[in-house]
């Protein structure tokens, strides 16, 4: 087994218990939204539930793709590639959850500020965790085919572009499926908005700040996972070389 493929298996195994934390934050968010509706007489805020569900799409795509790349499921090479394309499109839905904090500024309700803060904080943490986990797995998949340094350059560029997508989703009110369902309208609206200097400035500033923040969190995750993965890979390869 190639070292890169072995490390992909190890990283996948190390992330499994950590993925439970994202599931926990998802459950907490749903529970708090239901409690919010019961305690304060509001309807359950369904758009937030939809955004939470969409945030799980990228990690699920990566999980299924891994079954193909690791040889657990035999299929054509196009199936995992198609899943990675879906991941590219839907990845911003995970980190998009950070922008839900705008509700604390915009909404005027009887709900205590601290209550909604906890709801949105759990939602945002879920999105950041899911995004970082799927990013780490996809990076290791790419390292099966391209040099390590190139994967970091590709991911830095993709992270910036995905944050531009988040800006388009939050402030121009487009969704991931508009890339397929309404590409002409999407391009026309974005082009119109980019013609305004203030919009260009806000979009670039937003994407830059989010890239720094998410990149920092991603480096934190890598620092927690990668040393263990490397040491385990070395130990396993030594064991295989000297049984």
MISE-167047 format. One record per residue (C-alpha): residue in three letters; x, y, z. Coordinates in steps of 0.5 Angstrom, whole numbers, m for minus. Layout:
N
+--------+-------+-------+-------+
! residu !     X !     Y !     Z !
+--------+-------+-------+-------+
!    ALA !     X !     Y !     Z !
...
+--------+-------+-------+-------+
//
This chain:
243
+--------+-------+-------+-------+
! residu !     X !     Y !     Z !
+--------+-------+-------+-------+
!    UNK !     0 !     0 !     0 !
!    UNK !     3 !     7 !    m2 !
!    UNK !     4 !    12 !     4 !
!    UNK !    m1 !    17 !     2 !
!    UNK !    m6 !    12 !     1 !
!    UNK !    m4 !     9 !     8 !
!    UNK !    m4 !    16 !    11 !
!    UNK !   m11 !    17 !     8 !
!    UNK !   m14 !    11 !    12 !
!    UNK !   m11 !    13 !    18 !
!    UNK !   m13 !    21 !    18 !
!    UNK !   m20 !    18 !    16 !
!    UNK !   m20 !    13 !    22 !
!    UNK !   m18 !    19 !    27 !
!    UNK !   m23 !    24 !    24 !
!    UNK !   m29 !    19 !    26 !
!    UNK !   m30 !    20 !    33 !
!    UNK !   m29 !    28 !    32 !
!    UNK !   m34 !    28 !    27 !
!    UNK !   m39 !    26 !    33 !
!    UNK !   m38 !    33 !    35 !
!    UNK !   m41 !    36 !    29 !
!    UNK !   m47 !    31 !    30 !
!    UNK !   m47 !    33 !    37 !
!    UNK !   m47 !    41 !    35 !
!    UNK !   m53 !    39 !    30 !
!    UNK !   m57 !    36 !    35 !
!    UNK !   m56 !    41 !    40 !
!    UNK !   m58 !    46 !    35 !
!    UNK !   m64 !    43 !    33 !
!    UNK !   m66 !    42 !    40 !
!    UNK !   m65 !    49 !    41 !
!    UNK !   m69 !    51 !    35 !
!    UNK !   m75 !    47 !    38 !
!    UNK !   m74 !    49 !    45 !
!    UNK !   m74 !    56 !    42 !
!    UNK !   m81 !    55 !    39 !
!    UNK !   m84 !    52 !    45 !
!    UNK !   m82 !    57 !    50 !
!    UNK !   m83 !    63 !    46 !
!    UNK !   m88 !    62 !    42 !
!    UNK !   m85 !    62 !    35 !
!    UNK !   m85 !    57 !    29 !
!    UNK !   m79 !    53 !    28 !
!    UNK !   m74 !    57 !    24 !
!    UNK !   m74 !    52 !    18 !
!    UNK !   m69 !    56 !    14 !
!    UNK !   m64 !    55 !    19 !
!    UNK !   m65 !    47 !    19 !
!    UNK !   m65 !    47 !    11 !
!    UNK !   m58 !    50 !    12 !
!    UNK !   m56 !    45 !    17 !
!    UNK !   m58 !    40 !    13 !
!    UNK !   m54 !    43 !     7 !
!    UNK !   m48 !    43 !    11 !
!    UNK !   m48 !    36 !    12 !
!    UNK !   m48 !    35 !     4 !
!    UNK !   m40 !    36 !     3 !
!    UNK !   m38 !    31 !     8 !
!    UNK !   m43 !    26 !     6 !
!    UNK !   m40 !    26 !    m1 !
!    UNK !   m33 !    26 !     1 !
!    UNK !   m35 !    20 !     6 !
!    UNK !   m38 !    16 !     0 !
!    UNK !   m32 !    18 !    m5 !
!    UNK !   m27 !    15 !     0 !
!    UNK !   m30 !     8 !     0 !
!    UNK !   m29 !     9 !    m8 !
!    UNK !   m22 !    11 !    m7 !
!    UNK !   m20 !     6 !    m1 !
!    UNK !   m22 !     1 !    m6 !
!    UNK !   m28 !    m1 !    m1 !
!    UNK !   m33 !    m1 !    m7 !
!    UNK !   m31 !    m2 !   m14 !
!    UNK !   m34 !     2 !   m19 !
!    UNK !   m32 !     7 !   m25 !
!    UNK !   m27 !    12 !   m24 !
!    UNK !   m32 !    17 !   m26 !
!    UNK !   m37 !    16 !   m19 !
!    UNK !   m32 !    19 !   m14 !
!    UNK !   m30 !    25 !   m19 !
!    UNK !   m37 !    26 !   m19 !
!    UNK !   m38 !    26 !   m12 !
!    UNK !   m32 !    31 !   m11 !
!    UNK !   m35 !    36 !   m16 !
!    UNK !   m41 !    36 !   m12 !
!    UNK !   m37 !    37 !    m6 !
!    UNK !   m34 !    43 !    m9 !
!    UNK !   m41 !    46 !   m11 !
!    UNK !   m43 !    45 !    m4 !
!    UNK !   m37 !    46 !     1 !
!    UNK !   m39 !    53 !     2 !
!    UNK !   m46 !    51 !     5 !
!    UNK !   m42 !    48 !    11 !
!    UNK !   m38 !    55 !    13 !
!    UNK !   m44 !    59 !    11 !
!    UNK !   m47 !    57 !    17 !
!    UNK !   m42 !    62 !    21 !
!    UNK !   m46 !    68 !    17 !
!    UNK !   m52 !    66 !    21 !
!    UNK !   m50 !    71 !    26 !
!    UNK !   m53 !    76 !    22 !
!    UNK !   m60 !    74 !    25 !
!    UNK !   m57 !    77 !    32 !
!    UNK !   m57 !    84 !    29 !
!    UNK !   m63 !    84 !    24 !
!    UNK !   m68 !    80 !    28 !
!    UNK !   m72 !    83 !    34 !
!    UNK !   m76 !    78 !    38 !
!    UNK !   m78 !    76 !    45 !
!    UNK !   m72 !    71 !    45 !
!    UNK !   m67 !    73 !    50 !
!    UNK !   m60 !    75 !    46 !
!    UNK !   m56 !    70 !    50 !
!    UNK !   m61 !    64 !    48 !
!    UNK !   m60 !    66 !    40 !
!    UNK !   m53 !    67 !    41 !
!    UNK !   m52 !    59 !    44 !
!    UNK !   m57 !    57 !    38 !
!    UNK !   m53 !    60 !    33 !
!    UNK !   m46 !    59 !    36 !
!    UNK !   m47 !    51 !    36 !
!    UNK !   m50 !    52 !    29 !
!    UNK !   m43 !    56 !    27 !
!    UNK !   m39 !    51 !    30 !
!    UNK !   m42 !    45 !    27 !
!    UNK !   m41 !    48 !    20 !
!    UNK !   m34 !    50 !    21 !
!    UNK !   m32 !    43 !    24 !
!    UNK !   m36 !    40 !    18 !
!    UNK !   m32 !    44 !    13 !
!    UNK !   m25 !    43 !    16 !
!    UNK !   m26 !    35 !    16 !
!    UNK !   m28 !    35 !     9 !
!    UNK !   m23 !    39 !     7 !
!    UNK !   m18 !    35 !    10 !
!    UNK !   m20 !    29 !     7 !
!    UNK !   m20 !    32 !     0 !
!    UNK !   m13 !    34 !     1 !
!    UNK !   m11 !    27 !     3 !
!    UNK !   m15 !    25 !    m3 !
!    UNK !   m11 !    30 !    m8 !
!    UNK !    m4 !    28 !    m5 !
!    UNK !    m5 !    21 !    m8 !
!    UNK !    m5 !    24 !   m15 !
!    UNK !    m1 !    31 !   m14 !
!    UNK !     5 !    34 !   m10 !
!    UNK !     4 !    36 !    m3 !
!    UNK !     5 !    43 !    m4 !
!    UNK !     1 !    44 !   m10 !
!    UNK !    m5 !    41 !    m6 !
!    UNK !    m4 !    47 !    m1 !
!    UNK !    m4 !    52 !    m6 !
!    UNK !   m10 !    49 !    m9 !
!    UNK !   m14 !    49 !    m3 !
!    UNK !   m12 !    56 !    m1 !
!    UNK !   m15 !    59 !    m8 !
!    UNK !   m21 !    54 !    m7 !
!    UNK !   m22 !    57 !     0 !
!    UNK !   m22 !    64 !    m3 !
!    UNK !   m27 !    62 !    m8 !
!    UNK !   m31 !    59 !    m4 !
!    UNK !   m32 !    65 !     1 !
!    UNK !   m34 !    69 !    m5 !
!    UNK !   m39 !    64 !    m6 !
!    UNK !   m41 !    65 !     1 !
!    UNK !   m42 !    72 !     0 !
!    UNK !   m46 !    71 !    m6 !
!    UNK !   m51 !    67 !    m2 !
!    UNK !   m51 !    71 !     4 !
!    UNK !   m52 !    78 !     0 !
!    UNK !   m54 !    76 !    m7 !
!    UNK !   m59 !    71 !    m4 !
!    UNK !   m57 !    65 !    m9 !
!    UNK !   m56 !    58 !    m7 !
!    UNK !   m51 !    52 !    m9 !
!    UNK !   m56 !    49 !   m14 !
!    UNK !   m57 !    56 !   m18 !
!    UNK !   m50 !    54 !   m21 !
!    UNK !   m54 !    49 !   m25 !
!    UNK !   m62 !    51 !   m24 !
!    UNK !   m60 !    59 !   m26 !
!    UNK !   m53 !    60 !   m29 !
!    UNK !   m55 !    65 !   m33 !
!    UNK !   m59 !    69 !   m28 !
!    UNK !   m53 !    68 !   m23 !
!    UNK !   m48 !    70 !   m28 !
!    UNK !   m52 !    77 !   m30 !
!    UNK !   m53 !    79 !   m22 !
!    UNK !   m46 !    78 !   m20 !
!    UNK !   m43 !    81 !   m26 !
!    UNK !   m48 !    87 !   m25 !
!    UNK !   m46 !    87 !   m17 !
!    UNK !   m39 !    87 !   m19 !
!    UNK !   m40 !    93 !   m23 !
!    UNK !   m40 !    97 !   m17 !
!    UNK !   m34 !    99 !   m13 !
!    UNK !   m37 !    98 !    m6 !
!    UNK !   m39 !    91 !    m8 !
!    UNK !   m33 !    89 !   m10 !
!    UNK !   m29 !    92 !    m4 !
!    UNK !   m34 !    89 !     1 !
!    UNK !   m34 !    82 !    m3 !
!    UNK !   m26 !    82 !    m3 !
!    UNK !   m26 !    84 !     4 !
!    UNK !   m31 !    79 !     6 !
!    UNK !   m27 !    73 !     2 !
!    UNK !   m20 !    75 !     5 !
!    UNK !   m23 !    76 !    12 !
!    UNK !   m26 !    69 !    12 !
!    UNK !   m20 !    66 !     8 !
!    UNK !   m16 !    68 !    14 !
!    UNK !   m21 !    65 !    19 !
!    UNK !   m22 !    59 !    16 !
!    UNK !   m15 !    58 !    14 !
!    UNK !   m13 !    59 !    21 !
!    UNK !   m18 !    54 !    24 !
!    UNK !   m16 !    49 !    18 !
!    UNK !    m9 !    49 !    21 !
!    UNK !   m11 !    48 !    28 !
!    UNK !   m14 !    42 !    26 !
!    UNK !    m8 !    39 !    22 !
!    UNK !    m4 !    41 !    28 !
!    UNK !    m8 !    36 !    32 !
!    UNK !    m9 !    31 !    27 !
!    UNK !    m3 !    30 !    22 !
!    UNK !     3 !    29 !    27 !
!    UNK !    m1 !    23 !    30 !
!    UNK !    m3 !    21 !    23 !
!    UNK !     5 !    21 !    21 !
!    UNK !     7 !    17 !    27 !
!    UNK !     2 !    12 !    26 !
!    UNK !     4 !    11 !    18 !
!    UNK !    11 !    10 !    20 !
!    UNK !    10 !     5 !    25 !
!    UNK !     5 !     1 !    21 !
!    UNK !    10 !     1 !    15 !
!    UNK !    16 !    m1 !    20 !
!    UNK !    11 !    m6 !    22 !
!    UNK !    10 !    m9 !    15 !
!    UNK !    17 !    m8 !    13 !
!    UNK !    20 !   m12 !    19 !
!    UNK !    14 !   m17 !    22 !
+--------+-------+-------+-------+
//
